[in-house]
Amino acid sequence: MSAMTRCRDIDPQSHRRRARLLRIAGRFAALAAVVLTWTSCNETLLGPKTDQAVAVIHPTTGNSVSGTVTFTEESGRVRVVADVIGLSPGDHGFHIHEFGDCSGGDGKTAGGHFNPTGSDHGGPDAAVRHVGDLGNITADARGHATMNRLDAVIKLQGDHSILGRAVIVHAGADDFTTQPTGGAGARVGCGVIGVQNVSG
């Protein structure tokens, strides 16, 4: 049978159906590509999706502060659990700072308080505060401090996400009034906030 005869034997209606199915399949493939691109861009813009994060606190130059801080989503809020040693007894300002950069010996590379809304500094329960305003952490006579706080302002996703930023522990107490930092003094500990490994 010649190629010409085979072409004449093809049912035109079947050919049209096949062409239509190919066009539909092409549209689905294009839609899938758009969805995958949007998902990738969304994660790039908003950060990885997680409900648990951690910061490991390291001392700044001349200090001996160390510890861990975990952040866990609970019913739309974030529970902050901190365990820090090497502090002087008393209150110490405890804040989230803008940049996840603890490379400077004095901790100043972490920038100022994380404040995406441009608000005034305040206490952790104030109506007006920086997103990063977590108040004070109190050290006992041995220099050991803990915190267990459920916070309604910080987030692990979106514009208020603290992922990739830094926890700073200060030498002095936050007075909740002095602008823009609460007068808490030098930075004695710094830790970058990252996605927590919960597999182990």
Stockholm file with secondary structure:
# STOCKHOLM 1.0

chainA/1-200         MSAMTRCRDIDPQSHRRRARLLRIAGRFAALAAVVLTWTSCNETLLGPKTDQAVAVIHPTTGNSVSGTVTFTEESGRVRVVADVIGLSPGDHGFHIHEFGDCSGGDGKTAGGHFNPTGSDHGGPDAAVRHVGDLGNITADARGHATMNRLDAVIKLQGDHSILGRAVIVHAGADDFTTQPTGGAGARVGCGVIGVQNVSG
#=GR chainA/1-200 SS CCHHHHHHHSCHHHHHHHHHHHHHHHHHHHHHHHHHHHHHHHHHHHCCCCSEEEEEEEECTTCCCEEEEEEEEETTEEEEEEEEESCCSEEEEEEEESCCCCCSTTSGGGCSBCCTTCCCCCCTTSSSCCTTEEEEEEECTTSCEEEEEEESSCBSSSTTBCTTCEEEEESSCCCSCSTTTTTCCSEEEEEEEEECCCCC
#=GC SS_cons         CCHHHHHHHSCHHHHHHHHHHHHHHHHHHHHHHHHHHHHHHHHHHHCCCCSEEEEEEEECTTCCCEEEEEEEEETTEEEEEEEEESCCSEEEEEEEESCCCCCSTTSGGGCSBCCTTCCCCCCTTSSSCCTTEEEEEEECTTSCEEEEEEESSCBSSSTTBCTTCEEEEESSCCCSCSTTTTTCCSEEEEEEEEECCCCC
//
